[in-house]
Amino acid sequence: MKRGAKDHPIGIRDKLRNERITRKRSKGERPFAVMKTVFQSGTMKVTELGRARVKNTFTAFCYNLSQLRKIQKQRA
């Protein structure tokens, strides 16, 4: 993504390019944002790699369950 400097704003082509990148990127970043805010997995208090992996696995599992619940509510 292109960013403007203090006295040099980006052009129209760069703005459109940034919008295209953002549309694609937002689909992948949303789950991580939800896991970080809703499930408080932004900071890791576990120091060992194995425990951190288990914590992240359970966080992802909880996220998937919440999304499944949301989809089921929409269908009903």
C-alpha positions as CSV (number, residue, x, y, z in Angstrom):
1,M,0.0,0.0,0.0
2,K,1.1,3.5,-0.7
3,R,1.1,6.1,2.0
4,G,1.4,9.9,1.6
5,A,4.0,11.9,3.4
6,K,3.5,15.2,5.3
7,D,3.5,17.5,2.3
8,H,3.0,14.9,-0.4
9,P,-0.5,13.4,-0.6
10,I,-0.9,10.3,-2.7
11,G,-2.6,10.4,-6.1
12,I,-5.9,9.2,-7.3
13,R,-4.4,6.0,-8.8
14,D,-2.7,5.1,-5.6
15,K,-5.9,5.7,-3.6
16,L,-7.8,3.3,-5.9
17,R,-5.0,0.8,-5.6
18,N,-5.1,1.0,-1.9
19,E,-8.9,0.4,-1.9
20,R,-8.5,-2.7,-4.1
21,I,-5.8,-4.0,-1.6
22,T,-8.0,-3.2,1.4
23,R,-11.0,-5.1,0.0
24,K,-8.9,-8.3,-0.4
25,R,-7.0,-7.8,2.9
26,S,-10.1,-7.1,5.1
27,K,-11.5,-10.6,4.5
28,G,-8.4,-12.1,6.1
29,E,-7.8,-9.6,8.8
30,R,-11.3,-9.6,10.3
31,P,-11.0,-13.0,12.0
32,F,-7.8,-11.9,13.7
33,A,-9.3,-8.6,14.8
34,V,-12.3,-10.4,16.3
35,M,-10.1,-13.0,18.1
36,K,-7.9,-10.2,19.4
37,T,-10.8,-8.0,20.8
38,V,-13.6,-10.4,21.6
39,F,-11.5,-13.4,22.9
40,Q,-8.7,-11.2,24.4
41,S,-5.9,-13.1,22.5
42,G,-4.0,-9.9,21.7
43,T,-1.5,-10.4,24.4
44,M,0.1,-13.8,25.2
45,K,0.8,-14.5,28.9
46,V,2.1,-18.0,28.0
47,T,5.8,-18.3,27.3
48,E,6.2,-21.8,26.0
49,L,5.6,-22.5,22.3
50,G,3.4,-25.5,22.9
51,R,1.1,-23.7,25.3
52,A,0.9,-20.7,23.0
53,R,-0.1,-23.0,20.2
54,V,-2.8,-24.6,22.3
55,K,-4.1,-21.2,23.4
56,N,-4.3,-20.0,19.8
57,T,-6.0,-23.2,18.7
58,F,-8.7,-22.9,21.3
59,T,-9.2,-19.2,20.4
60,A,-9.6,-20.1,16.7
61,F,-12.0,-22.9,17.7
62,C,-14.1,-20.4,19.7
63,Y,-14.1,-18.0,16.8
64,N,-15.4,-20.7,14.5
65,L,-18.1,-21.7,16.9
66,S,-19.2,-18.1,17.2
67,Q,-19.3,-17.7,13.4
68,L,-21.3,-20.9,13.1
69,R,-23.8,-19.7,15.7
70,K,-24.1,-16.4,13.7
71,I,-24.7,-18.3,10.4
72,Q,-27.4,-20.5,12.1
73,K,-29.2,-17.4,13.4
74,Q,-29.2,-15.8,10.0
75,R,-30.8,-18.9,8.4
76,A,-33.6,-19.1,11.0
